[in-house]
């Protein structure tokens, strides 16, 4: 029997959504289906694959080892199908196809707005959407075809399955404080010993791309990790908290580039060269960008 007579697009949609939510109930709500219909579609897909894809875990569910293996293939196949449909649908739209961009904090205030402003200046009037968020969430949306491109730091190798990376430039992490902060009065050689003393510290969270680089930098310079820290990559929160509460903010240079240029924040003279890392575009390996998306990527 042919695979096409057994496997339906609905099966992939259900499996990808269940894998994302790890919940039949939430997947059913997201897809506008009943729970029995979602469960039935999963069972039909397992019959096609001849392997269990989902298993019970406590009071919930999780992917089986076979489900983990199948997840990327299902997501990429579904994303490619959506790409083709959206391409054909967009051919007759006067405004052109929509370009969905995921922007990590390091580029959401610099690279992405500059690229979009350049496209506007050149007279293009395509529709763009920009979503910010953490690395894992944006890459998940990219694999599922809900984003065309993600702009930011190069993710860890294990997070690049099914994706390609096009580097644009290299960027380092910086340590900033408000103007007039007591730490700005210290000599550079004294900073490592006073950095995490009486002041609140804002750190990138453990799952962020730059966290390993920050930890390695501290280790190389003999700086102990702070006993207590506020973990965030939010530029809005970080900026406000640093200015209002004498915090020490450890963040990608691109996030605070304009603040440093205007004098709103001050960079502490710490050696952060070891945190240099590539920033660029993450794309699905098999995905052919639309003309509008390719125009953005070339900016």
C-alpha positions in Angstrom: 0.0 0.0 0.0 1.3 3.5 -0.9 2.3 5.8 2.0 0.1 8.5 0.5 -3.0 6.5 1.1 -2.1 6.0 4.8 -0.4 9.3 5.8 -2.3 12.5 5.8 -1.2 16.1 6.4 -3.6 16.1 9.5 -1.4 13.4 11.1 1.7 15.5 10.9 -0.2 18.6 12.1 -1.5 16.7 15.1 1.8 15.1 16.0 3.9 18.3 15.7 1.4 20.2 17.9 1.3 17.5 20.5 5.1 17.3 20.5 5.2 21.1 21.0 2.6 21.3 23.8 3.2 17.8 25.3 -0.5 17.8 25.9 -3.4 16.3 23.9 -5.8 18.8 25.5 -3.8 21.8 24.5 -3.0 20.5 21.1 -6.7 19.9 20.5 -7.5 23.5 21.5 -4.8 24.9 19.3 -5.9 22.9 16.3 -9.7 23.3 16.9 -10.2 19.6 17.2 -11.7 17.3 19.9 -9.4 15.4 22.2 -10.7 12.0 20.8 -9.9 13.2 17.3 -6.4 14.2 18.2 -5.8 10.8 20.0 -7.2 9.0 17.0 -4.9 10.8 14.6 -1.9 9.9 16.8 -2.9 6.3 16.9 -3.3 6.3 13.1 0.2 7.8 12.6 1.7 5.3 15.0 0.1 2.6 12.9 1.7 4.0 9.8 5.1 4.3 11.4 4.7 0.9 13.2 6.2 2.5 16.3 4.9 4.1 19.4 5.5 7.9 19.2 3.9 9.1 22.5 3.9 7.5 25.9 2.5 8.2 29.3 4.7 10.2 31.8 3.4 10.7 35.3 0.0 12.4 34.8 1.0 13.7 31.3 2.7 12.4 28.2 6.0 12.6 26.5 7.5 11.6 23.2 8.9 8.1 23.0 12.5 7.7 21.7 10.9 7.0 18.3 8.8 10.1 18.6 11.9 12.2 19.3 13.5 10.7 16.2 10.4 11.5 14.1 9.8 15.0 15.4 12.2 16.9 13.2 11.2 15.0 10.1 7.5 15.7 10.7 8.1 19.4 11.5 10.3 20.0 8.5 7.9 18.2 6.1 4.9 20.2 7.4 6.9 23.4 7.2 7.9 22.7 3.6 4.3 22.1 2.6 3.2 25.3 4.3 6.0 27.2 2.4 4.7 25.9 -0.9 1.0 26.8 -0.2 1.9 30.3 1.1 4.1 30.9 -1.9 1.3 30.1 -4.3 -1.3 32.0 -2.3 1.0 35.0 -2.1 1.6 35.2 -5.8 -1.8 37.0 -6.4 -1.5 39.4 -3.4 -0.6 42.9 -4.4 1.3 43.4 -1.1 3.4 40.3 -1.7 4.0 37.4 0.7 4.4 38.1 4.3 7.9 37.6 5.9 8.0 36.3 9.5 11.2 37.2 11.4 12.4 36.0 14.7 14.8 38.4 16.4 16.9 37.6 19.5 17.5 40.5 21.8 21.0 41.2 20.5 19.6 42.2 17.1 16.1 43.4 17.9 17.3 47.0 18.5 20.0 47.1 15.8 20.3 44.8 12.8 16.6 44.0 12.3 15.2 47.5 12.4 18.0 48.8 10.2 17.4 46.1 7.6 13.7 46.8 7.5 14.2 50.6 7.3 16.6 50.0 4.4 14.0 47.9 2.6 11.3 50.6 3.1 13.7 53.3 1.8 14.3 51.2 -1.3 10.5 51.3 -2.0 9.6 47.7 -1.2 6.2 47.4 0.5 6.1 43.8 1.6 4.5 42.7 4.8 6.8 41.9 7.7 6.2 40.6 11.2 8.9 40.6 13.9 8.7 38.3 17.0 11.2 38.4 19.8 11.8 35.6 22.3 14.3 33.1 23.6 16.4 31.0 21.3 14.7 27.7 21.8 11.2 29.1 21.2 12.2 31.0 18.0 14.1 28.0 16.5 11.1 25.7 17.2 8.8 28.1 15.3 11.4 28.3 12.5 11.4 24.5 12.1 7.7 24.4 12.0 7.5 27.0 9.3 5.9 29.7 11.4 9.0 31.9 11.0 11.0 32.4 7.8 14.3 33.4 9.5 15.7 33.8 13.0 18.4 36.5 13.5 20.8 36.2 16.4 23.8 34.5 17.8 24.9 31.1 16.5 23.0 28.5 18.6 24.7 25.4 20.1 25.3 22.6 17.6 22.6 20.4 19.1 20.0 23.1 18.4 20.9 23.4 14.7 19.4 20.1 13.5 17.7 20.8 10.1 18.9 24.4 10.1 21.7 26.4 8.4 23.5 29.5 9.7 24.7 32.4 7.7 27.1 34.6 9.7 26.9 38.4 9.5 29.4 39.7 12.2 30.9 38.9 15.6 29.7 40.3 18.8 30.8 40.2 22.5 29.1 40.4 25.8 29.5 43.5 27.9 29.0 44.5 31.5 27.2 47.8 32.0 26.0 50.0 34.8 24.2 53.4 35.2 26.3 56.6 35.0 27.8 57.5 38.4 27.7 53.9 39.6 30.3 53.3 42.4 32.0 50.6 40.3 32.9 53.2 37.6 35.3 54.8 40.1 37.4 51.6 40.6 40.6 50.8 38.7 40.2 48.0 36.1 42.4 45.6 38.1 40.1 46.0 41.1 36.8 45.4 39.3 36.9 41.5 39.3 37.0 41.5 43.2 34.2 44.1 43.6 31.9 43.2 40.7 29.4 41.1 42.6 29.4 42.6 46.1 26.7 45.0 47.3 24.9 45.5 43.9 22.1 43.5 42.2 23.2 41.5 39.2 21.3 40.8 36.0 22.6 37.7 34.2 21.5 35.9 31.0 19.5 32.7 32.0 21.2 29.3 31.8 19.5 28.3 28.5 20.4 31.5 26.7 23.1 31.4 24.0 25.5 33.7 25.7 25.4 32.1 29.2 28.2 29.6 28.5 30.4 32.4 27.2 29.8 34.5 30.3 30.6 31.6 32.6 33.8 30.8 30.7 34.8 34.5 30.9 34.3 34.5 34.7 36.3 31.3 35.1 39.2 32.6 33.0 39.4 35.8 35.0 38.9 34.2 38.4 35.6 35.8 39.0 33.1 33.8 41.1 29.6 33.5 39.9 27.1 35.7 41.9 25.4 33.9 44.7 22.1 35.5 43.7 21.2 37.0 40.4 18.2 38.1 38.4 18.2 36.1 35.2 16.7 37.9 32.2 17.4 38.8 28.5 14.6 41.4 28.5 16.1 44.7 27.3 13.2 46.7 28.7 13.5 45.3 32.2 17.2 45.2 32.2 17.6 48.8 31.2 15.0 50.1 33.7 16.3 48.0 36.6 20.0 48.9 35.9 19.2 52.6 35.8 16.9 52.6 38.9 18.6 50.2 41.2 22.4 50.4 40.7 22.4 46.9 39.1 25.3 45.3 37.2 23.9 44.1 33.8 25.7 41.4 31.8 24.3 41.4 28.3 25.1 41.2 24.6 26.7 44.4 23.3 24.1 44.9 20.6 21.3 45.2 23.2 22.8 48.3 24.8 24.8 49.7 21.9 22.6 52.8 21.6 22.5 53.3 25.4 26.3 53.3 25.4 26.5 55.7 22.5 24.1 58.2 24.2 25.7 57.8 27.6 22.6 56.4 29.2 24.6 53.4 30.3 28.4 53.0 31.0 30.5 50.0 30.1 32.8 48.7 32.8 36.4 48.1 31.6 36.4 44.3 31.9 38.1 42.1 29.3 35.2 40.3 27.5 36.9 39.5 24.3 36.6 35.7 25.0 32.8 36.1 24.7 33.1 37.1 21.0 30.6 35.0 18.9 29.1 35.0 15.5 25.7 36.7 14.9 23.7 35.8 11.7 20.7 34.2 10.1 19.2 30.8 11.0 17.3 29.3 8.1 15.6 25.9 7.5 18.0 23.8 5.4 15.4 22.8 2.8 13.6 26.1 2.8 13.6 28.3 -0.3 13.1 31.9 0.8 10.4 34.0 -0.9 11.7 37.1 -2.8 10.8 39.3 0.1 12.5 37.1 2.7 15.6 36.9 0.5 15.6 40.7 0.2 15.6 40.9 4.0 18.3 38.3 4.3 20.6 40.2 2.0 20.3 43.4 4.0 
